[in-house]
Amino acid sequence: MLQQTLLSGIQPTNKLTLGNYLGAIKNWTKLQKDYDCYFLIVDLHSITLKYDPKDLLNNTLYTIAAYMASGIDPKRCKLIVQSHVPQHLELAWILTCNSYMGELKRMTQFKDKSARAGVSIPVGLFTYPVLMAADILLYQADVIPVGEDQRQHVELTRDIASRMNLFFEEEFFVMPSAFIPKVGARIMDLQKPTNKMSKSASQEGGAIYLTDSDKEISNKVKKATTDSGAVISYEEEKAGIKNLLEIQAAITGKSIEELVRSYEGKMYGHLKVETAEIVVAELKPVREKILQYMSDPSELLQVIKTSEEAARNRAEETMRKVRTKVGFLCNNK
């Protein structure tokens, strides 16, 4: 039986957070053993809003370093810089011409981000879900690990794939499925625990970054917003406590029920101190490896080059067939 293809990616827009690590990368390290994996650094997506080109360049290398430092094996997986494979944009245009304004307007992330953008809404912000669909369909990916907030985009990809398959009069594109981990899929901001932890945290101390020092991590967790209660329980009304329990569960592998039982009769301070210790122990080796890779990026550049060749071959295999099917004059050798 052929291995299924798994694909996911992260924007290199800032330093990666504990949320990126627990919600995505840590799970990838487990999944890489069972799938043919393509892990993207989606730099094309990261230019939909204003950015600094120097930061983008540095963050692209940093993201590759973070993948490898976290345990992603470049000998087993393809680590791809999206802009290095031009077929992403070629397929995105073809899919754009087969997508509808109405379905893109319904995208929740577009509604949220465009509301913050005011009157000058970048076109890329509107169309980037189609580029995401191209990312997925280009490699004929079966499984897409995403957070709950990205599930809608995978559903859009399925709609576009179904439409194109009908146009091609055959089941050409694989129908991808979203994979959402049960624990750790949505780590929340430490200061605003009703919001997802973001790489661009609006409040200082809200996000833990992978290269934070032990002291910085400990201070951020100990200052995490909780509530005025005293009982450690897993409830929606206790967003801050719920978040700390989920962080522990995602790192230790223990169930939420087991963790809650272990804190019977204990105070919030105990939970914060122990969560800080667990996070520090988890991220310290990751931080050290990231800094090591970044001090001499030659290994990162070699990994990118090797993966790029494999990715282009896979992408071109898809595009040769797509070009023929949509009626382009081709010289497919």
C-alpha angles and dihedrals in degrees: 000000000000118000114253118242119244123194135181139143149186131221114244092223099125143340111315118252138217084259092059090046099048097032095048125353099049089052091048091059088061096042095050090077093062105036143049094252132208113183114187134202095210100208092157089062092049094065095062088097131036113294144163112252092213091053091048091054093048094043092051091058090041092054092052088049091050092051092052095040089054093055106270105148113220089199089061101032138040113242104198133189100214097218090056090069107063092190088078090070095040093055091041091061093049090049091046089058088054097047130087132233091228096058093047092049089056093061107117095213091053090052092050098043096041090052088057092045093062119203096337100071112174114235089225089063088059098044102037093096086065090053088051089052089052090051089056101040095043090069094035089239118194101189127040117189106208142152119258089259090062097048090093090059092053089051089052089051090054090050092051092045091051091049092049092046089054089049091050090045091229141072093265103145117057113240105240124215127212116238114202119181115232094227129037096011093124116029111186135223111274092222098037103030093180089066127071115255105261135198086230098047111192092214128048111253094023095109133045111214123209091239096048114125121249089256094050091051093048093049093049094051094045090052093048115135114253127154141263094271129101106209118090106224138145105249136137089235089060097057095161095049091043090054094051091049091050091050090053092046093050092052102038100034090230119139121253089241091055092049094048090051090051090058098051108136092009128115133239090259091064091053092049096048094047093044089052091051092049094049093046092051091048098047102038096081090042092053093048093051093047091053090047093052092045093051088064112017095183092104091049091052092050092051090050092050094049094046092045092060093050092045094050091051092052092044094048091051088060095042095051088060094042094051091052093046096050091050103254117154101251139185095201107177 
